[in-house]
């Protein structure tokens, strides 16, 4: 049976949908989320979701200090795996 893993965000932040990019980056940094000048996480994983309708839309930022899930598995190295090389 597979065990379900639940990940809690290190930081969760809700911001108004219509914020300027520079104000959004400043708010993320103030909250402690490490982002570059474009708003991309420089470490960990940043998940953004837009919710609401009309004037009530918000962006919810969830930052995870470590990566989510497992490292990818190289399936070509497993026994019995077909080769993916071009022929």
N, C-alpha and C positions, 0 to 999 in steps of 0.2 A: 504494500500500500504506500502511496506517495504521501509524504508529509508536507502539509501546506506551510509555507513560510510567509509570515506577515512582516512587512518592513514599515517601521514608523519613521516619518520624516524627521530629520534633525531640526529643520526650521520650516514653518509654514507661514506664508505671508499672502494676504489678499490686498490687491491694489485696484483702483478704478480702471476700467477698460480704456478710457481715452487719455491716459497719461502720456506725456512725451517720452521718447526713448531715453533721453538724458535724465529725466526725473525718475524714471523706472530703475535705471542703473544705480542712481544715487540711493534710492530706497532699498534696493537689494543689498547694496554694500553696507548701509546703515544697519540693516537687520543681521548682518554677519555672513551673508552669502557671498563667497568669493566669485566675482564675475569680472570679465574683461570689459572694455569700452563698448562692446556690442551687446552685452548682457548674457554672454555665454559663460557657463560655469567653468572656472579654471581648475577646479578639482571636484570630485564627487559627481553627483548626477542631479540635474535640475529639471524637474517636470513642471510644465505649465499647462493649465487648463482654463478655458474661458467658460464662465457660467452666467446664467441669467439672461434676461431679454430686455430689449429696449434700453431705457436709461438705467436699468439696474444691472448691467453687465459688469462683471469683475474678472480679473485674471488672478487665479490662485497659483502661487509658486510654491512648490514643495521641493526642498533641497535635501538630498541624502548625502551625508559626509563621505560615505563609501559607496562603491558601485552596488547595483541591485542585481541579485541573481548570481549565477555561477559564471565562471570564465567559459568561453566557447570551447567546444570539444572539436578537435580535428578528426572528423569522421574518416578521412582518407587513411589515417594511421591505424584504424581498428582492423582486426583480423576479418577477412572476408569482404572488406569494403571494395567496391569497384574503383578503379583508378579514374580520376577526373582529368587526367592529362589529355591535351589535344592530340589528335592523331592525324 
